[in-house]
Amino acid sequence: MKKVTIIGAGLAGSEAAYQLLKRGWHVHLIEMRPIKSTPAHTTDLFGELVCSNSLRSDDATTNAVGLMHQEMRDCDSLIMACADATSVPAGGALAVNRQDFSKMITCRLKSFPNLTVDIKETDIPLDTTEPVIVASGPLSAGKIAQQLQDFSGTEALHFFDAIAPIVYTDSVDMTQAWYQSRYDKGDGTDYLNCPLSKEEYNIFVDALLSGEKVAFHDWEENTPYFEGCLPVEVMAERGRQTLLFGPMKPVGLSNPHEEGRRPFAVVQLRKENKAGTLMNLVGFQTKLTYRAQKEVWRLIPALKSAEFARFGGIHRNTFVCGPKVLDKRLSLKGKPLIKLAGQITGCEGYIESASIGLLAGLFTALPNLPLPPRETALGSMLSHITEEANVDTFQPMNINFGLFPDINSVDEQGRKIKGADRKKRYTEKARKALESWLPAISMPSL
């Protein structure tokens, strides 16, 4: 039986393990939790979600991340199967009950007799004679981080990632709030809206800007944030109206308590679980201290008496400069038996992390497997982190159509196709390209 070691049981490591286990490989999975945790994790479960319970849009026709969802389903992804089985209402997004999600991943993997789990801290066996997949995640530190730094020949790259707070739904003032999805998508109960008047908004922003922040270590001062997950107070620092075009935008909403008028600003809460007893503040990642959060969030009228199941937080993420360190099949350059997977490669987002884990597993199991077509979401993400991105300005990236090959689509009159029609062209081309690649990985599902 062929053997592989996988370091890390997050989304990427779990997905890679599944792809290898079901193909008959013996997987030695090493995970340090619960012996040692991280600033963001709270359980010992595989595939724990730490920032949000949402895998974002599930629209595979006009959205790049939704397309990636579908491509992974077509590849028999463990992460997508568990997400679909534990989903909670979230409009057009795919959100999950995070506890059930992680439990299912853990149970599915541990059901394989060819899995060995080792709970310990470890390092990368650079002199290995058997395949190794390093999926230690964006919180990699200690020896692994140092090894990657030494191997790359440059200082390790870091960025901050922030976590949004979670409230108990029954503590929200429903005389102020109302259920409605933006533009009335979904069944109308996916999001709970907390409005603010202009005066209330200004009071809130003042408190947000002046609130006590988490103190950084000296070595963290120059670490850049990831633009797709900025702390809410950092967005506010960029201009007093910035939040009105971000997480507090009121468009597509009408307040039934105010005769259907659109509010000046709104904070949306999204379900954390199927029962809807917990909700997170969408887009409200923060570096405020817990004490400041308790005061600032309660300036939102509907949350004036809110009880919090979890306050927001902040942690430092680690990633390598993929185009400099990795080859096209995710191996460290000069170390073909060692592959990296997940956010440590420079992808950003839950599903992106899992997708790179899927590819790392496939490339290990099938050494002669062709690369996924460049026109697909999988191929575009892989290409970006291994060769397409600018080495000098490399930063974590979510999947988006800007990473895809330009389709240069024009209509019958020679005019360039734009908007949703153009996005549909991308997805249609990607779906056809994936069909030609799937036979190379096909096998009976276990």
C-alpha positions as CSV (number, residue, x, y, z in Angstrom):
1,M,0.0,0.0,0.0
2,K,1.4,3.4,-1.0
3,K,1.9,5.8,1.9
4,V,1.6,9.5,2.3
5,T,2.0,11.9,5.3
6,I,-0.3,14.9,5.5
7,I,0.5,17.6,8.0
8,G,-2.7,19.4,9.1
9,A,-6.3,18.3,9.3
10,G,-8.0,21.6,8.2
11,L,-10.0,21.9,5.0
12,A,-7.1,21.3,2.7
13,G,-5.5,18.5,4.6
14,S,-8.9,16.7,5.0
15,E,-9.7,17.0,1.3
16,A,-6.3,15.8,0.3
17,A,-6.6,12.9,2.7
18,Y,-10.0,11.9,1.4
19,Q,-8.8,11.9,-2.3
20,L,-5.9,9.6,-1.3
21,L,-7.8,7.3,1.1
22,K,-10.5,6.4,-1.3
23,R,-7.8,5.5,-3.9
24,G,-6.3,3.0,-1.5
25,W,-3.4,5.0,-0.1
26,H,-2.4,4.7,3.6
27,V,-2.6,8.2,5.0
28,H,-0.6,9.2,8.0
29,L,-2.5,12.4,9.2
30,I,-0.6,14.6,11.7
31,E,-2.6,17.3,13.6
32,M,-1.4,19.2,16.6
33,R,-4.8,20.0,18.0
34,P,-5.8,19.6,20.8
35,I,-2.3,19.2,22.3
36,K,-1.6,22.7,21.0
37,S,-4.3,25.0,19.6
38,T,-4.1,28.3,17.7
39,P,-5.4,31.8,18.3
40,A,-8.5,31.0,16.2
41,H,-9.4,27.3,16.8
42,T,-11.6,26.1,19.6
43,T,-12.1,22.3,18.9
44,D,-10.1,19.2,18.0
45,L,-12.3,18.5,14.9
46,F,-11.0,18.2,11.4
47,G,-12.0,21.0,9.0
48,E,-12.9,23.5,11.7
49,L,-14.2,26.8,10.3
50,V,-12.8,29.7,12.2
51,C,-13.9,33.0,10.5
52,S,-17.4,32.5,9.2
53,N,-19.9,29.7,8.5
54,S,-20.3,30.8,4.9
55,L,-18.6,29.3,1.8
56,R,-20.0,32.3,-0.1
57,S,-22.1,32.2,-3.3
58,D,-23.3,28.9,-4.6
59,D,-24.4,30.3,-8.0
60,A,-22.4,28.3,-10.5
61,T,-23.7,30.2,-13.5
62,T,-22.5,33.8,-12.9
63,N,-20.2,33.5,-9.9
64,A,-16.6,32.3,-9.8
65,V,-16.8,30.8,-6.3
66,G,-20.1,29.1,-7.1
67,L,-18.4,27.6,-10.2
68,M,-15.6,26.3,-8.0
69,H,-18.2,24.7,-5.7
70,Q,-19.7,22.8,-8.6
71,E,-16.3,21.8,-10.0
72,M,-15.4,20.3,-6.6
73,R,-18.7,18.5,-6.4
74,D,-17.9,17.0,-9.9
75,C,-14.5,15.9,-8.5
76,D,-16.3,14.1,-5.5
77,S,-15.0,16.5,-2.9
78,L,-15.4,15.6,0.7
79,I,-15.7,19.2,1.8
80,M,-18.5,20.0,-0.6
81,A,-20.4,16.8,0.3
82,C,-20.2,17.7,4.0
83,A,-21.1,21.3,3.3
84,D,-24.2,20.3,1.3
85,A,-25.3,17.9,4.0
86,T,-25.0,20.4,6.8
87,S,-26.1,23.6,5.0
88,V,-28.3,26.3,6.7
89,P,-30.4,28.9,4.8
90,A,-28.3,31.8,3.6
91,G,-30.0,33.2,0.5
92,G,-27.8,32.5,-2.5
93,A,-24.8,31.6,-0.3
94,L,-23.7,28.1,0.9
95,A,-23.5,28.4,4.7
96,V,-23.2,25.5,7.1
97,N,-23.7,24.5,10.7
98,R,-20.1,24.6,11.5
99,Q,-20.1,22.0,14.3
100,D,-22.0,19.5,12.3
101,F,-19.9,20.2,9.2
102,S,-16.6,19.5,11.1
103,K,-18.0,16.5,12.9
104,M,-19.0,15.0,9.5
105,I,-15.6,15.5,8.0
106,T,-14.0,14.0,11.0
107,C,-16.3,10.9,11.0
108,R,-16.0,10.3,7.3
109,L,-12.2,10.3,7.4
110,K,-11.9,8.2,10.5
111,S,-14.2,5.6,8.9
112,F,-11.3,4.6,6.5
113,P,-9.2,1.7,7.9
114,N,-6.2,3.0,6.0
115,L,-6.0,6.2,8.0
116,T,-3.6,6.7,10.9
117,V,-4.0,9.9,13.0
118,D,-1.1,11.2,15.0
119,I,-1.8,14.1,17.4
120,K,1.5,16.0,17.8
121,E,3.5,19.0,16.7
122,T,5.9,18.2,13.9
123,D,8.1,19.7,11.2
124,I,8.5,19.1,7.5
125,P,10.7,16.0,6.8
126,L,12.7,17.6,4.1
127,D,14.7,14.4,3.4
128,T,11.6,12.2,3.0
129,T,11.5,9.3,0.6
130,E,7.7,9.2,0.6
131,P,5.2,11.8,-0.4
132,V,4.4,14.5,2.1
133,I,1.6,17.1,1.8
134,V,2.0,20.2,4.1
135,A,-1.4,21.6,4.8
136,S,-0.6,23.2,8.2
137,G,-2.8,26.2,7.4
138,P,-2.5,29.9,7.5
139,L,-1.6,29.8,11.2
140,S,1.5,27.8,10.6
141,A,4.2,28.8,13.0
142,G,7.3,27.5,14.8
143,K,9.5,25.0,13.0
144,I,7.3,24.7,9.9
145,A,7.2,28.4,9.3
146,Q,10.9,28.7,9.9
147,Q,11.6,25.8,7.4
148,L,9.5,27.5,4.7
149,Q,11.2,30.8,5.3
150,D,14.6,29.2,5.1
151,F,13.6,27.2,2.0
152,S,12.2,30.2,0.1
153,G,15.3,32.3,0.9
154,T,13.2,35.3,1.9
155,E,11.4,36.5,4.9
156,A,8.0,34.7,5.4
157,L,5.0,36.6,4.2
158,H,2.2,37.4,6.7
159,F,-1.2,39.1,6.8
160,F,-3.8,39.5,9.4
161,D,-7.2,37.8,9.2
162,A,-10.1,38.8,11.5
163,I,-13.1,37.0,12.9
164,A,-16.7,38.4,13.1
165,P,-18.7,38.2,16.4
166,I,-21.7,35.9,16.9
167,V,-24.9,36.9,18.8
168,Y,-27.8,34.9,20.3
169,T,-30.7,35.6,18.0
170,D,-33.3,35.8,20.8
171,S,-31.3,38.7,22.3
172,V,-31.9,40.9,19.2
173,D,-34.6,43.6,19.5
174,M,-37.2,42.5,16.9
175,T,-39.1,45.8,17.3
176,Q,-36.0,47.3,15.5
177,A,-34.9,44.4,13.3
178,W,-36.6,42.4,10.5
179,Y,-35.9,39.4,8.4
180,Q,-35.1,40.0,4.7
181,S,-32.5,38.9,2.2
182,R,-31.0,41.6,0.1
183,Y,-33.2,42.1,-3.0
184,D,-35.5,39.5,-1.5
185,K,-33.4,36.5,-2.5
186,G,-34.0,33.2,-0.6
187,D,-37.0,32.5,1.6
188,G,-36.8,35.8,3.5
189,T,-35.5,34.4,6.7
190,D,-31.9,34.0,5.9
191,Y,-30.7,37.4,7.1
192,L,-31.8,39.6,10.1
193,N,-31.4,43.3,9.4
194,C,-30.5,45.9,12.1
195,P,-31.0,49.5,10.8
196,L,-29.4,52.7,11.8
197,S,-30.4,56.3,11.2
198,K,-27.8,58.8,10.0
199,E,-27.3,60.1,13.6
200,E,-27.0,56.5,14.9
201,Y,-24.6,55.6,12.2
202,N,-22.3,58.6,13.0
203,I,-22.4,57.8,16.7
204,F,-21.5,54.2,15.8
205,V,-18.6,55.2,13.5
206,D,-17.2,57.5,16.2
207,A,-17.2,54.8,18.8
208,L,-15.7,52.3,16.3
209,L,-12.8,54.6,15.4
210,S,-12.1,55.4,19.1
211,G,-12.6,51.9,20.5
212,E,-9.7,50.2,22.2
213,K,-7.8,47.9,19.7
214,V,-5.8,44.8,20.3
215,A,-2.1,45.6,20.8
216,F,0.2,44.2,18.2
217,H,3.7,42.7,18.8
218,D,6.6,44.6,17.3
219,W,7.0,42.0,14.6
220,E,3.4,42.4,13.6
221,E,3.3,46.1,13.0
222,N,4.1,46.0,9.3
223,T,2.1,43.0,8.4
224,P,-0.5,43.9,5.7
225,Y,-4.2,43.0,5.9
226,F,-5.9,40.9,3.3
227,E,-8.2,43.3,1.4
228,G,-11.0,40.8,1.2
229,C,-11.2,40.4,5.0
230,L,-10.5,43.9,6.4
231,P,-11.4,44.6,10.0
232,V,-14.5,46.8,10.1
233,E,-12.7,49.6,11.9
234,V,-9.9,49.6,9.3
235,M,-12.6,50.1,6.6
236,A,-14.0,53.0,8.7
237,E,-10.6,54.6,8.9
238,R,-10.6,54.9,5.1
239,G,-13.5,57.4,5.1
240,R,-16.6,58.1,7.1
241,Q,-18.9,56.8,4.3
242,T,-16.9,53.7,3.5
243,L,-19.0,51.3,5.5
244,L,-22.1,52.5,3.7
245,F,-20.7,50.9,0.6
246,G,-19.4,47.8,2.4
247,P,-20.9,45.7,5.3
248,M,-23.4,48.4,6.2
249,K,-24.8,49.1,2.8
250,P,-28.6,49.5,2.8
251,V,-29.4,48.8,-0.9
252,G,-31.9,46.1,-1.6
253,L,-33.5,46.4,1.8
254,S,-36.8,48.0,3.0
255,N,-37.6,48.5,6.7
256,P,-41.2,47.4,7.5
257,H,-40.9,49.4,10.8
258,E,-40.5,52.5,8.8
259,E,-43.3,52.0,6.2
260,G,-40.9,50.1,3.8
261,R,-38.3,52.9,3.5
262,R,-34.7,52.0,2.9
263,P,-32.6,52.6,6.1
264,F,-29.7,54.9,6.1
265,A,-27.4,52.0,7.1
266,V,-27.9,48.4,8.1
267,V,-26.0,45.6,9.8
268,Q,-26.9,42.2,8.5
269,L,-26.9,39.1,10.7
270,R,-26.6,35.7,9.1
271,K,-27.7,32.3,10.5
272,E,-24.9,30.3,12.2
273,N,-26.9,27.1,12.5
274,K,-30.0,25.5,11.1
275,A,-32.1,26.4,14.2
276,G,-31.2,30.0,13.7
277,T,-30.4,30.5,17.4
278,L,-27.0,32.0,16.6
279,M,-26.2,34.7,14.0
280,N,-23.0,36.4,12.9
281,L,-22.5,40.0,12.1
282,V,-21.7,39.9,8.3
283,G,-18.5,41.6,7.4
284,F,-17.8,42.7,11.0
285,Q,-14.4,41.2,11.4
286,T,-12.5,43.2,14.0
287,K,-9.4,43.9,16.1
288,L,-11.4,45.7,18.8
289,T,-10.8,44.3,22.3
290,Y,-13.7,42.2,23.8
291,R,-14.6,45.0,26.2
292,A,-14.8,47.6,23.4
293,Q,-16.8,45.2,21.2
294,K,-19.4,44.8,23.9
295,E,-19.9,48.5,24.0
296,V,-19.6,49.4,20.3
297,W,-21.9,46.6,18.9
298,R,-24.6,47.6,21.4
299,L,-24.7,51.0,19.8
300,I,-26.6,49.3,17.0
301,P,-30.2,49.9,18.2
302,A,-31.4,46.3,17.5
303,L,-28.4,45.0,19.5
304,K,-28.7,47.3,22.5
305,S,-29.3,44.3,24.7
306,A,-27.5,41.7,22.6
307,E,-25.8,38.7,24.2
308,F,-22.7,37.4,22.4
309,A,-21.8,33.8,21.9
310,R,-18.4,34.8,20.6
311,F,-16.7,38.1,20.2
312,G,-14.6,38.9,17.1
313,G,-10.9,38.5,17.1
314,I,-7.8,38.8,15.0
315,H,-4.8,36.5,14.2
316,R,-1.8,36.5,11.9
317,N,-1.8,34.3,8.8
318,T,1.2,32.8,7.1
319,F,1.7,32.0,3.4
320,V,4.5,31.5,1.0
321,C,5.1,33.3,-2.3
322,G,3.7,30.5,-4.4
323,P,5.1,31.5,-7.8
324,K,8.6,31.5,-6.3
325,V,8.4,28.5,-4.1
326,L,6.0,26.0,-5.9
327,D,6.0,24.2,-9.2
328,K,2.9,23.7,-11.3
329,R,1.9,20.6,-9.3
330,L,2.2,22.2,-5.9
331,S,5.6,20.7,-5.0
332,L,8.3,22.7,-3.4
333,K,10.8,23.5,-6.2
334,G,13.7,21.0,-5.8
335,K,11.6,18.8,-3.5
336,P,9.2,16.9,-5.7
337,L,7.9,14.7,-2.9
338,I,6.8,17.6,-0.8
339,K,3.7,19.4,-1.7
340,L,1.9,22.4,-0.1
341,A,-1.8,22.7,0.1
342,G,-4.4,25.2,1.3
343,Q,-4.0,28.8,2.4
344,I,-0.3,28.4,3.1
345,T,0.1,28.4,-0.8
346,G,-1.4,31.9,-1.1
347,C,-5.0,31.1,-2.0
348,E,-7.6,32.8,0.2
349,G,-10.9,31.5,1.4
350,Y,-12.5,28.2,2.6
351,I,-13.4,26.7,-0.7
352,E,-10.1,27.9,-2.4
353,S,-8.2,26.2,0.4
354,A,-10.1,23.0,0.0
355,S,-9.7,23.1,-3.8
356,I,-5.9,23.2,-3.5
357,G,-6.1,20.4,-1.0
358,L,-8.1,18.4,-3.6
359,L,-5.5,19.1,-6.3
360,A,-2.6,18.2,-4.0
361,G,-4.2,14.9,-3.2
362,L,-4.9,14.1,-6.9
363,F,-1.4,15.1,-8.0
364,T,0.0,12.8,-5.3
365,A,-2.3,9.8,-6.2
366,L,-2.0,10.3,-9.9
367,P,1.5,11.5,-10.8
368,N,0.7,11.7,-14.5
369,L,-2.6,13.5,-14.1
370,P,-2.8,16.5,-16.5
371,L,-3.2,19.9,-14.9
372,P,-6.9,21.0,-14.7
373,P,-7.8,23.1,-17.7
374,R,-6.8,26.7,-17.4
375,E,-10.4,27.8,-18.2
376,T,-11.7,26.1,-15.1
377,A,-11.9,27.7,-11.6
378,L,-9.6,24.9,-10.3
379,G,-7.1,25.6,-13.1
380,S,-7.2,29.3,-12.8
381,M,-6.6,29.2,-9.0
382,L,-3.8,26.8,-9.4
383,S,-2.2,28.8,-12.2
384,H,-2.4,32.0,-10.2
385,I,-0.6,30.7,-7.1
386,T,2.1,28.7,-9.0
387,E,3.0,30.8,-12.0
388,E,0.7,33.7,-13.0
389,A,0.9,36.0,-10.0
390,N,3.5,38.8,-9.8
391,V,6.3,37.6,-7.4
392,D,7.0,41.1,-6.2
393,T,3.4,41.9,-5.2
394,F,2.1,38.5,-4.4
395,Q,-0.8,38.5,-1.9
396,P,-3.5,36.0,-1.0
397,M,-6.3,35.8,-3.6
398,N,-9.9,34.5,-3.7
399,I,-11.1,32.9,-6.9
400,N,-12.6,35.5,-9.3
401,F,-13.1,35.8,-13.1
402,G,-10.1,38.1,-13.3
403,L,-7.9,35.0,-12.8
404,F,-9.5,33.2,-15.8
405,P,-8.1,33.5,-19.4
406,D,-9.9,36.4,-21.1
407,I,-12.7,35.1,-23.2
408,N,-12.9,38.3,-25.4
409,S,-16.6,37.6,-26.0
410,V,-18.5,39.9,-28.5
411,D,-22.1,39.8,-29.6
412,E,-23.5,39.6,-33.2
413,Q,-22.9,43.3,-33.6
414,G,-19.3,43.1,-32.5
415,R,-19.9,44.7,-29.1
416,K,-18.1,43.3,-26.1
417,I,-20.4,41.3,-23.9
418,K,-20.5,42.6,-20.3
419,G,-22.0,41.8,-16.9
420,A,-23.9,38.6,-16.2
421,D,-23.8,37.5,-19.8
422,R,-20.0,37.7,-19.8
423,K,-19.8,35.8,-16.6
424,K,-22.1,33.1,-18.0
425,R,-19.6,32.8,-20.9
426,Y,-16.8,32.1,-18.4
427,T,-18.8,29.5,-16.6
428,E,-20.0,27.8,-19.8
429,K,-16.5,27.5,-21.1
430,A,-15.2,26.3,-17.7
431,R,-17.9,23.6,-17.5
432,K,-17.0,22.2,-21.0
433,A,-13.3,22.3,-20.2
434,L,-13.8,20.4,-16.9
435,E,-15.8,17.7,-18.7
436,S,-12.7,16.8,-20.8
437,W,-10.6,16.5,-17.6
438,L,-12.9,14.5,-15.3
439,P,-12.3,11.1,-16.9
440,A,-8.6,11.3,-15.9
441,I,-9.7,11.3,-12.2
442,S,-12.8,9.2,-12.4
443,M,-13.2,6.2,-10.1
444,P,-16.0,4.5,-8.2
445,S,-16.9,6.5,-5.0
446,L,-16.5,4.6,-1.8
